[in-house]
Amino acid sequence: MTSEVMCTLLNGDKVSSAMLTIIHNNLDSIMNINPLALLDLVEKCKDASYKLSVTPFGDSRAILQSFRLIDDSESVLEDIRKVALNSIRIRQSSIVLVNPLIDRGTEMKIFQMTR
């Protein structure tokens, strides 16, 4: 039997290394397609009633659903919420992905940042 390796995020939440890797890879892919969808994801994580946007750059709902970050009812699963809120930073007019891990030494062996 294999035991699940858990990672501690910046705010102290824990998620499995497998979920962290999958979710963060999806966030990275969205960053390259339409960073505004990440802004919408953060807002949705903070407020379930937030309405996702459609802009000339794309439809956030369609993008986030295609990466399985929201479901058909636009709900965000708890592990996705945890990783998104610890990974996405809004700085002035830019959106950046950061290392979401609290222990950037030991756990970095499990989760390698691509940036």
C-alpha positions as CSV (number, residue, x, y, z in Angstrom):
1,M,0.0,0.0,0.0
2,T,1.4,3.4,-1.0
3,S,0.9,6.3,1.4
4,E,-0.1,9.7,0.0
5,V,2.6,12.4,0.2
6,M,1.1,15.6,1.6
7,C,2.5,19.1,1.0
8,T,2.0,22.1,3.2
9,L,1.0,25.3,1.4
10,L,1.9,28.8,2.4
11,N,-1.2,29.4,4.5
12,G,-0.8,26.0,6.3
13,D,-3.3,24.0,4.3
14,K,-2.3,20.6,3.1
15,V,-2.9,18.9,-0.2
16,S,-1.5,15.8,-1.8
17,S,1.6,16.2,-4.0
18,A,-0.3,14.6,-6.9
19,M,-3.2,17.1,-6.7
20,L,-0.7,20.0,-6.2
21,T,1.2,19.0,-9.3
22,I,-1.9,18.5,-11.5
23,I,-3.6,21.7,-10.4
24,H,-0.5,23.8,-10.6
25,N,0.3,22.5,-14.1
26,N,-3.2,23.5,-15.1
27,L,-2.8,27.0,-13.7
28,D,0.5,27.3,-15.6
29,S,-1.2,26.3,-18.8
30,I,-4.0,28.8,-18.3
31,M,-1.4,31.5,-17.5
32,N,-0.1,31.0,-21.1
33,I,-3.6,31.0,-22.6
34,N,-5.5,33.7,-20.8
35,P,-4.2,35.0,-17.4
36,L,-7.5,36.9,-16.8
37,A,-9.1,33.5,-16.3
38,L,-6.8,33.1,-13.3
39,L,-8.0,36.4,-11.9
40,D,-11.6,35.1,-12.2
41,L,-10.6,31.8,-10.5
42,V,-9.1,33.7,-7.5
43,E,-12.3,35.8,-7.2
44,K,-14.5,32.6,-7.5
45,C,-12.4,30.9,-4.8
46,K,-13.0,33.9,-2.5
47,D,-16.7,34.3,-3.3
48,A,-18.8,31.4,-4.7
49,S,-21.4,33.9,-6.1
50,Y,-18.8,35.7,-8.2
51,K,-19.8,35.8,-11.9
52,L,-17.1,34.6,-14.3
53,S,-16.2,37.0,-17.1
54,V,-16.4,36.8,-20.9
55,T,-13.9,39.1,-22.5
56,P,-12.5,39.6,-26.0
57,F,-9.6,37.4,-24.8
58,G,-11.8,34.5,-23.9
59,D,-14.5,33.0,-21.8
60,S,-13.2,32.3,-18.3
61,R,-15.9,29.7,-17.5
62,A,-15.1,27.7,-20.6
63,I,-11.4,27.9,-20.0
64,L,-11.6,26.9,-16.3
65,Q,-14.1,24.1,-17.1
66,S,-11.8,22.7,-19.8
67,F,-9.0,22.4,-17.3
68,R,-11.5,20.9,-14.7
69,L,-10.8,23.7,-12.2
70,I,-14.6,24.4,-11.9
71,D,-17.5,22.1,-12.4
72,D,-20.7,22.6,-14.5
73,S,-22.3,24.6,-11.7
74,E,-19.1,26.8,-11.5
75,S,-18.1,25.4,-8.1
76,V,-14.5,25.1,-7.1
77,L,-13.4,22.0,-5.3
78,E,-11.6,22.5,-2.0
79,D,-8.1,21.3,-3.1
80,I,-8.3,23.5,-6.2
81,R,-9.3,26.5,-4.0
82,K,-6.4,25.8,-1.7
83,V,-3.8,25.6,-4.5
84,A,-5.2,28.5,-6.4
85,L,-5.2,30.9,-3.5
86,N,-1.7,30.0,-2.5
87,S,-0.3,30.0,-6.1
88,I,-1.8,33.0,-7.9
89,R,-0.8,36.5,-7.0
90,I,-2.3,39.7,-8.3
91,R,0.4,42.5,-8.3
92,Q,-0.7,45.9,-9.5
93,S,-1.6,45.1,-13.1
94,S,0.0,41.7,-13.4
95,I,-1.0,38.2,-12.5
96,V,1.9,35.8,-11.5
97,L,2.2,32.2,-10.3
98,V,4.3,31.7,-7.2
99,N,5.6,28.6,-5.4
100,P,2.7,27.7,-3.1
101,L,4.8,25.6,-0.7
102,I,5.8,26.6,2.8
103,D,8.8,24.3,2.9
104,R,10.6,25.3,-0.3
105,G,13.5,22.9,0.4
106,T,12.3,19.4,1.2
107,E,9.0,19.6,-0.7
108,M,10.6,21.1,-3.8
109,K,11.9,17.5,-4.5
110,I,8.3,16.5,-4.9
111,F,7.1,19.6,-6.7
112,Q,9.4,21.3,-9.2
113,M,8.4,24.8,-10.4
114,T,8.6,25.4,-14.1
115,R,9.1,29.1,-13.6
